[in-house]
Amino acid sequence: MKTDSPCSDAFAASGTTGEGGGRHERLIDYLQGRDEAARELDRYRVIEVSAVSAAELWAGATTETREHVVESFLATCLTVPVDDAVAREAGWLRRTRRVRLPDAIVWATARVRGHLLVTRDKGFPADAPEVRHPYRLEP
């Protein structure tokens, strides 16, 4: 059942398909058919994806079939461009939270839009109110 909670970068993916650590592993989990990711995605009425997340998904689309999957998925999301507000917030996050710039842009996108960032990436702090770590994959 979907809630009214909006979600920004709910399922961002890193372009890799293995272990955690990517900013956008949720999207990859979902695109690979992982039940945990599908259940998490179903919780949200709106899925917004930062331009960084979309670019990384496209970078991982190494076959025509994968390109079609990425295109179909992104057609259901709102891709949010990096504007001045996101750039400023990303700079602040990079400087104060010591995260990599692409992570800072993804996180800033969620913060500026007042949305939840759902990720499996341990690089995002669990104590941040706008960050959700809903599940882990066991090795």
Secondary structure as GFF3:
##gff-version 3
##sequence-region A 1 139
A	DSSP	beta_strand	6	8	.	.	.	ID=ss1
A	DSSP	alpha_helix	25	31	.	.	.	ID=ss2
A	DSSP	alpha_helix	35	42	.	.	.	ID=ss3
A	DSSP	beta_strand	46	50	.	.	.	ID=ss4
A	DSSP	alpha_helix	51	59	.	.	.	ID=ss5
A	DSSP	alpha_helix	64	74	.	.	.	ID=ss6
A	DSSP	beta_strand	78	80	.	.	.	ID=ss7
A	DSSP	alpha_helix	84	97	.	.	.	ID=ss8
A	DSSP	alpha_helix	101	113	.	.	.	ID=ss9
A	DSSP	beta_strand	116	118	.	.	.	ID=ss10
A	DSSP	beta_strand	131	132	.	.	.	ID=ss11
###
